Amino acid sequence: MAKRVILGMSGGVDSSVSALLLKEAGYNVIGLFMKNWDEKDEYGVCTATEDSDDARRVANQLGIPYYAINFEKEYWDRVFTYFLNEYKKGRTPNPDVMCNQEIKFSAFLDYALKLEADYIAMGHYAQVEKKDDGYYLIRGKDKNKDQSYFLSRIGQKALSKTIFPVGHLEKKQVRELAKKHNLYTAKKKDSTGICFIGERNFDEFLDKYLLAKEGDIIDVEGNRIGKHSGLIHYTLGQRKGIGIGGIGTGEPWFVAGKDLKKNILYVAQGEKNPALYSTSLIGESPSWILEKAPTMPLKCTAKFRYRQSDIPVTVNVLENGELHIKYSNPVKAVTPGQAAVLYQDEMCLGGCIIKSTEPLDKRYLYLNQR
């Protein structure tokens, strides 16, 4: 009897081709659309409805059952509330990491298992490899699309039940397969931005949910040089949108830190300004793919944001269970709230949430007072 796979269908080309490949492999495939957010865009269109319709069309083309399930409450409670609380703390969260941990590979998985699924499947660019000591998360073949960074907090229960049908393919191959089989989503452009914000203005979105209070912009030498529109609108390393061009040497300005208590935004001028660099970080809430920490000290590589190249690091566990991650060279704009994800070659080991950083120059310890 064919194994039952419940596939998360997003209405995009990746999950559409995933459905095609699973069906061709002989699985009993059921498409399931997750509705996590209910809000219209600036044109009055609910993009979730459009995506659901697209997923349904592909399911009909392939002759597989299709259903939609509402996870709005779970998403609000487990992901969006976390997102807002992190911004209130002056940090920059990554909701996609939490969505995978709490919704796609938890709530969705639990729902699928109640429907007697043997596996769940997702259109992520990542791979699962079974070895004697457990299930390993491997980077997707397409290095430009690899999504293991966002999957770094899922564990053995989820990985043992997960198939990534397009993880061994390049994106262009996925598009070619969609066109070859005339799938409805073959030419649909990839979605960008956070799922509940989409293409809309990010600052306007935040203003709907959080109170933004104007305050002073001060450079790292202590000079007041302007006003900011609310600390929630800025992230470490940000260059555009600060609104202080034409001051000083003419070099670009970057966000260097925030003081929540005094409502101060600190900025530094110049790409190489030492105030922008750190030498190590403290990470909280560590999560390991194999659900146990590797032998320490651990020499591996890390990514502190999705598009970043791997950085050689040395990792140790502190007495309180947090991680100390020391970089081989100073790194610019390592941002509290983001995920620090650890790798051994192609294998994702897990990671943590960045709590604080150690500045390259000790004069700048004050920059991130919470």
N, C-alpha and C positions, 0 to 999 in steps of 0.2 A: 504493500500500500504506500502511495506517495506521501512523503513527509509534508506536513502543513507548515507553510511559511506565511507569516503576516508581515507585509511590507508597509513601512511608513511612506506613503505617497504624498509628496509636497506640491505636486502640480508642475514640477520642473523636469528638465530633461534627464537628470541623473537618476532620479527614482523611477522615471518612465522606462529607461533602458534597464534598470535593475529588475523591473517587473518582466520585461522581455527575456532577459537572461535566465531568470529563475524559472520561468515557464518553459523555456527551451531545455533547461536542465532536468525537467521532469517533476518539479515540485508542484504541490497543490497550493497555488498562490492566492492570497486574499489581500486586496489593497485597502489600506486604512488611512484616512486623512485625519490629521490632528488639528483641531481648531483651538489654538492657544490664546488668541487675542481677538477682541471684537471692537474694531474701531475703523471708521471710514477715513480715507485720505482726503486731501484738500479739495478733491473733485467730487466728494460724496460717494466714492466707490469703496466697498469693502474688498480689499485685495484677497482676503481669505476666501471669499465667495468665488472670486475669479479662479484662484488656484485650485479650489475644490472642484470646480466645473472642469478645469483642464485635466485634473487627475482622473475624474470620472470618464471623460472622453477617451483617455488612453486605456483605462481598464476595459471599457466597452470594445475598443479596437482589438485588445488582446484576448477578450472573452474571459476575464477573471472577475470574481465578485468584488464589489467596492462598497465601502461604508465610510461614514464620517463619525468621529467621536469628539466630544467637547471636553477639552482639558483646561478650560479658561480658569476655573477656580484653583486647580492645582498649580497652574502657571502663575497666577497672581500670588498665591500663598508661598510658593517655593522659589520662584525666580524673580518676579517683578518687585516684590517687597524687598528681597535681598538687594536688587539693583538700586532701588531708591535709598535704602539704608547705607549702602556703600558710598553713594554720592553725598549723603548727609555727613559722613565721616571725612569728606574731602578726598576720597579715593576714586579710582576709575575702574569700575568692575567690568568683567567680561561675561555678559549674560548668556552667550552661546555655550560657554563651558558649563555653566550651571543648568542650562536647559537640557544639555545632553545627560548630565548627572541625574537631574531630578525628574525630567519628563520623558525624554525619548528612551532612556535606558533604565527607567525605574517605573513610572506610572504606565507608560505604554507597554513595557515588558510585562508588568503584572497583569494588565488587561489582556494581553495576547495569550499569556499562559492560562488564564481563566477560560479562554476560548479553545484550549487544548492545542495551542500551537507548539510545534516542535522547535521552531526557530522564529526569530524576528529578523527582518532585513532592513537596511537603510542605504540610501544612495551616497554615503560618505566615501571620500577617497582615503581609505585606510584598509588594512588587512588584518586578519586574525590567523595566528599560527598556533597549533596545538603541539605542546611538548610534554615530556614526562611529568614535569612539575607544574603544569598549568597552561593557561591560554595567554598568549602574548599578543600585544598590540604592535603592529608593524606599520611603518609609514606607507602611504599610498604610492603606487609606482610613479604617478605624475607628481614630481617634486613641486611644481608650481601650484598644484591643487591639494596637496596632502593636507588632511584635516585631523591628523592624530593629535595636534595641539589641543583641539577642542574636545577630544575624547579622553584626555589624560586622567580624568577622575572617575572613570567607570571601572568596575572590578570584575572578578571572576564569574559571578553569577550571570552578569549581562554578556560578557564576552563568550562564555560557553554556549550561549543561545543565539549569537548574532552572526549574520552573514552580511558581508559588504560586497555585493555583486560586481561593482565597477572599480573596486580598489586596485585591481591588477591592470587597469586600463589607463591610457592617456585621455585627457578630456576630448581631444580631437577625434579619437576612436569612438568615444561615446556619442558625439555628434553624428559621426558617419553612420553608426548603427541605427540611430534614431531616424536619419534621413532614408537609409536603405529600407527600413520597415515602415516608412511613411507615418511615424508616430506624430500625433497632433502637436507635441511640444518640441519637435525637432529643431525649430528655429527660435524658440522662446529664449529670450536673453536671461542670463543668470541674475538672480536677485542679489541686491547689495544692501549693506547696512544691517542693523539689528532688526530682527523679525517684527517687533512691535512698533518700530519707527519707520522702517522701510526707507523710502526716498525723501521723506519729509525733513524739514529743518529741525536739527537735533536740539538746538537751544530753545526753540519755541516749545518743543515737546517737553523738555525738562521743566520749563517755566509753568506748565500746566499742573505739575505734580509737586514741585519743590519751590520754596520761597527763595528767590535770589535777591541778595542785598548788595548794593553798590559799596565799593570800598577803595582803598588806595592801592596803586601799583608802585612798588618800591624796588629799585634795582639792588643788586647784591652788595653794592658799596654803601647803601643806606640812603640814597636819594629818592625823594618822591617824584615820580615822573608822569603820573596819570591816574585815571580812575578805571576800575574794572566793573563789569556788569553783574557780578555774582560769582563766587569761587566755583560753583557747580559747572560753570561754562568753560573751565580751563583744565587742561591736563598737562602733566610734566612733559617737557620737551616740545610743547606746542609752539608753532612759529606763526601761523596765520591767525588773523582775527583778534590779535591782542590790542591793536589800535594805537600803537605808539611809534609808528614809523617816522623817520626823519630826525630822530633824537640821537645824540651821541656821535659815534664814529661813522654812522651810516650802515654798519653791519646789521644783519637781522637780529631781532630780539627773540628770546625763547623763555617759556615759563620754566622757572627753576625751583619753585616751591610755593607752599601755601601755609598761612597761619590762620587756622579756623577761629581761634579765640579773638584775635585782633582783626580778623577779616582782611588780611593783607595778601596780595598776590605779589610774589617775588619774581623778578625777571633778570636774565643775564644776557649781555650782548656778545655776539660772536659765536660761531659754530664750535670753536674749541675752548670756550670758557670753562675753566675747571669746576665751576659751580654746577654744571650740568652732568658731571660724571660721578659714578660711584665705583667702588672696588669690590663690594660684596653686598649681600642682602640677607635679611631674616625672613623666612617663609613660614606662615602658619597653616594649619589644617592640611598637613601632608597627606597625600593619597597615593598608594602604590598599586600598579596594575596587578601584581601578584599578591597584593594585600599583606605583604610583609616587607620591611625595609631591607634593602641590600646591605651587604657588609660595608661598614664605614671605616675610614674615610673612603668616599666614592669618587673616583675620577671618571667624568663623563662629559657630555655636552648639554647645553641648555638653550632654550629659547624663552625670552621674556615678553615677546609679543608674536603674533601669528606669522607675520611676513619676515621676521628677523632670521638671519643666518645663524647656524649653530655656533655657540661660544664655549670653548673649553672651560670647565669649572671643577672645583673640588667641593664636595658636599659632606657635611657632618651633621649629626643629630645632637641638639642641645639637651640639657637636662629636663627642660619643660616639654620636650617632644617636638619643638619647632626645628626647622632646618636652617643651618648657616651655609650659604652658597657663596664661595669666593671665586671671582672670575680670574682668568689668566691675564687679562688686560682690563683697564678701566672701560666701562660701558656707559654710553650716554642715555639719559632719560629712562632709567629703570623705574617703573611706575607702580606704587602701592595700589593694590586692588586687582592688578592683572595676575595672570597665571604664570608661574615659572615652571616650565615643563622640561623634564630631564630625558635624555636619550643615551643609549649605548649603540652607536652605529645606526642601523635602521629600526631598532627596537625602542619603543616608548616605555620608559620605566614608571612614569607617574609624574607627580609634581606637587606644587603647593601654591598658596596664594601669597603674593608679595606683601609683606607687612611693613617693612622699613628697609632703608638702604644706608650703607656707610659711605659718606662722601669721600671723594678723592682728596679733597683739601678739608682738613678738620675745621677750618674757619666757617664752613657752611653747614655745620651740624644743626643750626637753628632753622634751616629752611623748611622743614616739614613738621613744625609744631602742630599737634592735633588738639 
